[in-house]
Amino acid sequence: MRKTRIIATLGPSTDSPDRLGALLDAGVNLFRLNMTHAKHEWVRRVVADIRRLARERSLIVGILLDNQGPSIRTGDVAAPIPLMPGERFFFTIRNGTVPPGAKGTSVNYDDLGRDVKAGDTLVVDNGEMKMRIIESTPSHVECEILTEGSLGSRRHINLPGVRVSIPALTEKDRADVALALELKLDYVALSFVRDPEDIATLRSCFNGQSHIPQVVAKIEHQFAVDHFDAIALAADAIMVARGDLGVECPYEELPIIQRRIVKSCIRMGKPVIVATQMLESMITNPLPTRAEITDVANAVFEQADAIMLSGETTVGRHPVGCIEVMDRIARRIERSGGANYHEEAELTQPRQKLVKSAVLLADQLQARAILAFTRSGQLARFAAGLRPRHSPIFAFCDNEILAGQLTLLRGVTPIVQPSCSDDPEGSIDGAVQRLLARGFVDRGDTVVILVPHATTHDRQVDSVKMHIV
């Protein structure tokens, strides 16, 4: 079984039940809904389709809503504007106007002129064009064009090294978070996180709600890198969003930042996603480049919990082929070993140390599986964080909400078994029979079982068992 989870972003290329079903059959574990482009009516429809198709296949599939965040974008232009090095370009703010005969467009952020200063770099369209700021005023920002390009409508603007004063959540983001709560989605991703206070702002939207999704913090610029440890403690999971990160930071630093984040997450027991441009050439081509194969393989070797596709499955010509390529690479690299960052895991709780004993036992026995009966997901998260060498983890829980929130964890297959929370000990035989019926284990196999027990003193005591199927 493949341990690395695969996330597919949905878009025009995958916007049909037939294509969604094909993605599930190819091995998708989670679907990402990019709210930069998605409408609420589309989200409601596609979520219903995902859940129906997953039920038909007896699968638990996670759904991640990715907020647009405080994105600075250019305005609409009648036609792409050609840019040449040395030319002047104006970004107008509020009611500012472009000087006669000059090139320019509006920008959607009213405080741009106050946040930047002369000498700052302004990057447009994910690094395609660079400019140097010459002058900033409340009504306009004047730039010198540094690289040739063509500027279209609503292009994304990066300001490397500049801390903008935009709030962590826009009104659009708050409406999108409300939709995630309404639909009981599993994960909400926060874009352009700067510090743990941004995570707290998102969590405040959950106050008084019965459904609390997992929070994924996207590391997209230097401020997030500088505050990474505090952000990771505040979030439930981390995404290395290499698109904006590669623009905001020196590109030669990007592999080092990625490795440092993945290593830190595994040591802390935080799920981590590696994302952006993993199979970019497959947007048009049926096969990946050799460099892309190596990039995916590196993320798998580092034992990231998940690898993610963006444009490849939203607008690409070969979305199902991309999943098949990722699946094939991940399976092969997992057989060859990994970086084993988990060997330096920070185990501060007695339960973590008990789970480590279960994982060590499974490694020594080369157990066919680890069965974790969990009420909160904690046992499954601890086990996944310790990266069992041979054994997939089957997390038995009593509801689909919790099961969906375990889909991001490396090597974890969540299974809903309603009785397991009330009587986990009595559920072992039924759980083993389910795995046997689905071909996950065979008679004579050794499995390791983690079971929580409630005591008469309202305490919980966990046990580790070795079991022969």
N, C-alpha and C positions, 0 to 999 in steps of 0.2 A: 504494500500500500504506500502511495506517495504521502510523505509527511508535510512537505511544504504546501501551504495553502495558495490557491490561485484566485485572484480578484479580477473580475472583468468589469470595465465601465460600460454602461449601456448608452446607446445613441442611435442615430438613423440606421446604421448597418445592422443593428441587433434588435430593432423595434418590431418584433413579431413573435407570436407564440412559438412558431416553428423554429425560428432562430434561437430563441431562449431555450427551448428544449434541447436543441443541438449543443448549445454551450454547456448545459447541465450534463448531457451525456458524455461530452468531451472531458469533463472534470472540474468545472468551475465550483468553487466553494463559497464565494461571496460575490454579490453584485454591488457595484458602486453607482450611485446616482449623483451626477455632477450638477449641483444646483446653479452653477453659472449659466447653464443653458436650459435646464429642465423647468417645465411648467407644472403647477400642482395637479392639474387634471391628468397630465401624463403620468406623474408619479403614482397617483392612486390606481390608475389602470395597470401600470407595469408591475406594481407591488402585488396586486391581486393575481396577475398572470404568473409571476414567479412562485407565489405560494401554492397556487393550484398545480402548476407543473411539478414542483418539488414533491407535493403530496402524492401525485400520481406515480412518482419514482421512489417513494419511501425515503426521501432525502431531507436532511435539515440543511438549509442554505441561508447564509447570513445576508443582510441588506445593510449597506453603509450609505448614509446620506452625507454628502460632502458639501459643506457650506461654501458659498462664493467668498465670503470674507470681505475685508475692507480693500477691495480691488480698485486701483486707480486706472482709468481707461480713457483713451482719446475719444473724441466725439465722432459723429457721422460725417463722412465726406462724400461728395457727389461721385468722385472717381479717385482711385489710388493716386497719392501725391508722390511724384518722383523726388528722391532726396540725393544730393551730391555733397561730398565732403567740402567743407569750407562755407557752405551756404548757411544763412540764418533761418531759424524756424521758431514760430511763436505758438505757445500754448495759452489760450485765452481762458480767463476765469470769470465766473459770473457773467457780467455783461460786457466784458472786455472784447475788443475787436482786433483783428489782424491788420497791421498797417498796410496801406495801399501798395500793391505790387509784391508784397511779401508772402511767404508760404506759412501756413499755420492751420490749427484746428482747435476746437474747444477741449476741455478736460472736465471730468465729472467730479473733481475734488476741489471744493471751494478754498481750502486752506493751503493749496500747493505752494503758492507764492510766499507764504509765511514759513513753511517747513524747510524749504531749500534755500541755498545761498549760491552766490557766484563761485564757480569752481567745482561744484558737485557734478557727478555724472548722472545722466538720465538714460535709461535703456528701454527700448521699445520693442514689443513683439517678441518676448522671450529671448532677447539678445540679438535679434536680427539687425537692429540699428542702434547706434550709440550717439549720444550728444553730450556736449559740455555746456553747463548753464553759465550764461554770461551775465544775466540780470534777472532778478525776481522782484515783482511788485504785487500788490493785492489784486491787480487786474490781469497780469500776464507774466509768463516766464519766457525769456528770450534765450535761445540756445544756438550753439554752433554745431552743425552736423559733422560727425567724425567718420561715419561709414556710409557707403552708398546703400540705398534701399528704396522701398516703395511702401508708403504708409496708407493702410486702408482704414476702415471704420472700426471703432471700438477695440483698438489694440491695447494690450496690457502694458502698463508702465512700471518699471522697477527703478528704485532709487537706492542703489547700493550704499550702505553706511549711513543712510538717513532714517531717523526714527520719526515716522509721520504721526500726527496726532489723531488719526482716525480711530474711533472706538473699535473694540474687538469684534462687536456684532453690529451690523447695520440693521435697519428696520426690515429689509428683505431677509436677512439671516434669521431674525427672530421669528418671522412668519414661517420660514422653512423649518426651523426647529420645532415650532408648534405642530407642523405637519408630521414630522418624525414621531412626535409624542402621540399624536392622534392615531397614526398607523402602527404604533408599537414597533418601530424599526429598531434594529439591534445596535447599530453604531451611528454616532454623529461625529464627523470630522470637523475640526476647527482650523481654518486656513490662517496663515500668516501669524501664528502664535508668537508673541514676543517675550512673555514671562508668565509665571503661574497665575497672576491676577487675571489674565485673559481666560484661563481655564475656569477660574472661579466665576467669571462673568457668564460663561456658558452654563455652568452648573446651576446658577441662580434661576435659569429658565425652567429647571426641573422641579423647583420648590412646589410642594403640594401636589405633585403628580404621582399617580400610582405606578406609572411605567418610567423607569430610569435607564436610558440607553448608556452604553459604554462610550466614553469620550476618547477619540483619537486626535492627538495633537500632531499637526503637520509642521515639520521642521523645514522652513523655507527661506530663512535669511540668517544673517550673522547674529542678530539679537537673540534668536532662538538657540543658536549654537552656544552662545555665551552663557545662556541661562538653562542649558539643557538639563542638568541634574534636577533642578527644582521643577522644571516643566514635566519631566518624566515621573516624578513623585506625585504630581497633581493629576496627571492623566491616567487613563486606563490602558492606553496603547499609543504607540508612536509610529508616524509615517515619515520616512526619509523622502521628501518630495523634491526630487533632484532637478526638476525643471527650473523653478524659481531659485532654488538653492545654488544651482550652477551659474546663475546670472548674478546673484547677490554676493557670492563669495568667489575668490579666484578659482578658476576651473581646475587648476592643478591640485587644489586642496580638496576637491570634491571626493575622490576615492578615500582619502584619509578621514574626512568627516564621516562618510558613510560607514567605514569600518569601525570608527570610534563609537558611533551611535549604536550600531548593531551590538557591538561588544558590551557597551554599558547597559543596554536594554536586557540582554541575556543575563548579565550579572545581577541586575535588579529584579529579574523575573517579570519584565514588561514585554508584552507582545510587540513585535516590530515589523513594519511593512517597508519593503524597498520598492519604489515606484518611479515611473516616468521614463519614456523612451527606451524601454527594455527590448522591444522588437520593432522599433520605429520604421525600419525599412519595409516591414510586412504590411504597412498601410497600403502599399501598392504592389509589393513583390510577394510571390508565394512562398519564398524561403528566406530565412534570416541571414544576415551577414555573419561571418565568423566572429567578428568582434562582439556582436550581440549575443551569440551563443556563449561566449566567454563571460560576458557581463551577467547573464542570467545564472550561469554556473557559479560565478563568484558569490552571488547573493545566496544561492543554495548552500554552497560550501561554508559560508559564514553562519549558516543555520538560522537565517531570518525566518520568522513565522510565515510570512506571505510575500509573494511577488505580484505586482499589479500591472495591468494593461490599461492604457488610456485611449489615445487616438486609434490604436490598433483594433479595438473592438467597438469604437463609436462611429468612426467614419471609414475604417479600413475595408479593403476588399476581401480579406481572408480572416474574419474574426474567429471562426472555429479552428482554422489551421493554426492560429496563434496559440490557442489553448493547447492544442495537440503538441506543438513544439515545446511549450513550457513544461508540459507534463512529461514529455520524453526526456528533456534535459534534466529536470528535477529528479526523476527516478534514477537516472544513471549516476548523477553526482552524489545522491544520497547513499548509493551502494559503495562509493569510494571513500566515505568518511567525511569528517567535517572539521571545522576550526576548534570545536570543543571549548568555547568561551564559558560554557556553563560550569566547567571545573573550578572556576573562581567565583561561583555564585555566592551571593551574600545571604546566608540563611540565619535569620534573626528570630524566627518563631519555632517553638517546639514542633508544630505541625509540619513545617517545612522540612525539619530534620527527619521526622517520621516518613514523610513522602520520599525523601532521599534514600532512606533504607529500602523502601519498596522498589525504587528505580534501580538501585545497586543490585538488589536481589534479582530483578528481571534481567539486568545485564549479565549477571553471572550465570543465570539459568538459560540465557537466550530464550526467554519466555515468548510465547506466541503473541501475547497481548497483556496489557495492564487494564484492569477493570476498576474504574473509580466511581463509586456511588456518592453523589454529591448533592447537597441541598442548596448551596450558594454558588457552586462552581469553583470554590477555592481549591479543593483537592486536585481537580483537573488542571487548574492553572499552575499549581505548584509542580505537578508531574510534568506538564509540558515544558515548563521553564528549565527543568533538569535534563531535557533532551535525551530520553532513553535511546540506547544504541540500536536495539533491535525491535523493540516492542511498540506497536501502535497503542494508543490510549483510547479506550471506549468509555466515555463519560455518560453514566446513566443518571438521568435527572427526571423530575416528575412533571415538567411543563415545557412547552415549546419556547416560551420567552427566554428562559435560561439556556435552553439548548441553542437557540440562535446566537446568544452572546458567547458561546464557546467555539463558534465556527472559525474564528481567526487563529486559534491556538495551534501551533505546529504539532502535527501527529495526532490530533484529537478528533475523534468521530463522536459527536453527541447523539445519544439515543434516548428518546422519551419513553419512560416506563413509569406509569402513574403511581404504582404502589411502592416504588423504591425509597421514597422519602420517609414514609410511615414505618416501613419494615425492611430496611436495607439487607439485613441478614437473611430474611426469608426470601428476598428477591434474587439471591445469587443464582440459584438453580435456573430460574426463569431467564435470567440474563444470559447465562451460559448457553441455554438451549436456543435463544434467539441468535446468538453469534454462530452457533453450530448450524442452524437452519439457513443462515445467509452466507455460509461458506467462509466466515472470518476465522474460524478455528476448526480443528478436526479432533476426532476422538484420540485420546492419548496425549494431546498437547498440554503443556504446562502454562498456566496463566497466573499472574499475580493480582491480588484483589485488595483494594483499599476500601474499607467500610467504616463509616462513622456510627458510633453507638451513643444513644442518649442514656444517661444514668438517672437514678432516682433523685439525685441532687441537682437536677437541671444542668448538668455538665455534659460535655460531649467528649467521648474518648474514641480515638481512631485505632483501628487494628489493620495489620498487614497479614495476608494469608497467601499461601501457595496452594494452588488447586490443579488437579489433573482432570481434564475434560473427559 
